[in-house]
Amino acid sequence: MNSITDVAGIRVGHVQRVGEGWLSGVTVVLPPVGTVGSVDVRGGGPGTHETDALDPTTLVSTVDAVVLTGGSAFGLASAGGAQLWCEEQGRGFAVPGTVVPIVPAAAIFDLGRGGDVKARPGADMGYQAAAAAFASGDHAVVERGNVGAGTGAVVARGQYKGGIGTSSITLDGGVIVGAIAVVNALGSPVFSATGPQPSAGPGVPPQGLNTTLVVVATNAALDVAECRRTASAGHAGLARALDPSHTLADGDTVFALATGAVVLDRSTEQARQVSLITLQSAAAEAVRLAILDGVGAAESVSTAAGEFPAFRPAGE
């Protein structure tokens, strides 16, 4: 399906509100129990929650859900709802009397795009998105465009409509690498060498704040440090797809999840390195494709609705 859900066990749920001042939402990526995860934050203006818990030196190596949300830092409250849903399902780090779900989150800036600056996601939307992800089932089609966390997304100061995009790449040996992106970037999409050029010129301030959020998932068996390197590789794809990227006005964040279903060739040190380099190169390309898919899907939907004509020049 050319989607992150091509990775067995990965599920995606969207919840959004549009109208009456609202133009925002939440997307939850729900992996199988026991999935290893990490993160790499490169943007200068990140809005994140529980990302420190994904460092390779910390206690817990697994991730129970990843929340991508609108609402800037206020929207991070939606992670509490996803965490509550996970606790009710018994998903999390076992402690006396309950579990503590590990639910990292990151937010895009979309405040006020629907008209009401106080219309932003909360715990209820996070809970609903987690439940929707679970209910979707394995290998479900992922809705793209202006849904979930991509509902209020724009790109290049409104020259393009941003949104949700996804992709996947299959490697030899049955390894699959998928990505999902929420594209709300300051920079312009780079479709080709002769495609759209950067719109950020000297002395031109950004309009509001921005951010591109990505989750990379693979069915390979990786440890936390290898997941961290995979997340880092994902940023290469982000930089190839958006120019400029990782600016002070972006909170660019890439999560990486490894379900562990396929064992990589580690028979020798050289084989191990080749396996990881191949996987991480695919992660970069999957991220690039997911970002461009997010812009293209949003433009297609918006054009059909009579809004945000595709690739319109600024000011039109």
Salt bridges, closest charged atoms under 4 A:
ASP40 OD2 - ARG42 NH2 2.96
ASP55 OD2 - ARG228 NH1 3.88
ASP138 OD1 - ARG11 NE 3.05
GLU226 OE2 - ARG266 NH1 2.86
GLU226 OE2 - ARG272 NH1 3.85
GLU269 OE2 - ARG272 NH2 2.85
GLU285 OE2 - ARG288 NH2 2.73
ASP293 OD1 - ARG144 NH2 2.31
